[in-house]
Structure formats: structure tokens, C-alpha cells
Amino acid sequence: MRHDTTLAIRADLIRRIDALAGQRGHLSVPRIHDEVDQIRHIARSFRLDALEGLAATLQSALSLNGHGPVVLSYLDLMREALGMEVDIGVMPPAYAVAIRPVARPHA
């Protein structure tokens, strides 16, 4: 049962990330910020630390720089990070750096 829930959450997150990527240039910065915030909250709830860290970093980038090509790069990284959550041992150093500010000990 837990496996089915995890797959459903991952599918929802991928759908959200792909929807944002598909609507680039058609959404306002505040709307993108809100959508990324929802992704970040879901990731945090399910302890998807790499995805949560990237979403938080993207929110910061949006706050500072607004809308631009950086959004697609972060969405790609978020999609890849979601796939890597299965095996944290394969996480490249760049992802580890991205999640450092939000990483927390697992209880």
C-alpha cells in the first residue's frame, strides 16, 4: 500500500513539474512561485529532500530574478531529483549542495 501511495505522489509531482515546464512564458511569476511552493510542500511532507531543496532554491531565484530560462533548468533538476530520491547514494554532489539548507535528520 505504501508503495502505491509513493508512486501516486511521484506521478502527481512529475505532472505538476511538467505542467509548469509546458506553460513557460504563459504564467506570471507569482503563479509560478505559488505552483513551486505547492511542489515544495508536498516534497517536504513526503521527505523528498532533494526536490524540496531545489524547489526552495527556485523560489528564491524567482523572487530575485523574476521569470526566465533559469526556471526550466530548475524544473529539469527537480524532475531528476525526484527520480534520485529512491537511491540517495547515487545523488551527484550538485544535488547534495542544493538540499543542504533544508536537509534534516530522519527520525
N, C-alpha and C positions, 0 to 999 in steps of 0.2 A: 504494500500500500504506500509506504514512504517513497519508494522508487517512482510510482506513478505520479505522486504529488510533485516530486522533484522534476520529473520530465515535463509536467504541465507548467510549472513555474518557469523553467528554462524556455519552453516554447513561447510563453507569453512575453518574456523578456526579449527574446530574439525578434518576435513580431513587433514589439514596441521600438526596438533599435532600428529595424529595417524600415518601419513606417517613418521614423524621423529622417533616415537617410533618403528615402524616396520623396520626401516633401521638402527637401532642402531648397532654399530660396523662396519658398511659399509660406513659411511660418515666421512669425515675429520672434524676436529674441526672447521676450518674456514667455511666449508659448513654448519655445524650445527649452528654456530654463525650467518651466513647470513640468514638462514631459520628462526631462532628465532627472528632476527631483523625484518624480514618482518611481523611476527606474532605480534610483539610489536607495529609496526607502524599501522597496521590495528586496533589493540585493542585501541590504542591511538585515532585514527580517530573516532572511534565509542564509545568512553568514557567507555570502558570496563576496568576500573581501576585495578581491581584485577588481571586480565590476563596481563595487561601491566606491573604491578609491578613484577609479577612472571617471566615474560619473561626478564625483565631488570636484575633481580637477577640471572637468569640462565645465561645470557650473561656474567655477572661478574664472576660467578663460572667457566664458560668455559675459560675465559681469565686467571684466576688464576690457575686452576687445570687441565685444558685440558678435556679429554674425560673419561667418567666413569659412574658408576652406578647412580651417582647423577643426570645425565641427565634424566633418566627415572622417578625418583622421581619428578623432576620439571615438566616434561611433564604431569604426573598424576595430580599434583597440578594445572597446567594450565587448564587441561580439566575440573577439578572440579570447579575451579574458574569461568570458562565460564558459567557453569550451575548456579552458585550462583549470577551472575550479575543481574538476574531477580529480586531477592529479597535481597537487600543489608542487610536487617535486620537479615537474617539467617547466615551471614558470621561469621565463628569462629574467635576468636582473632588472631590465627596464620596468617590468610589471611589478617586481618586488619594491622598487623605488616608488612607483606610483601609489601603492597601497600602504606604504609605511605610515603616513599620517593617521589612517583610520584603522590600522591593524590592531586587533585587541586579542587578548588571550582567550582561548576557547575553554569554557568551563565544563 
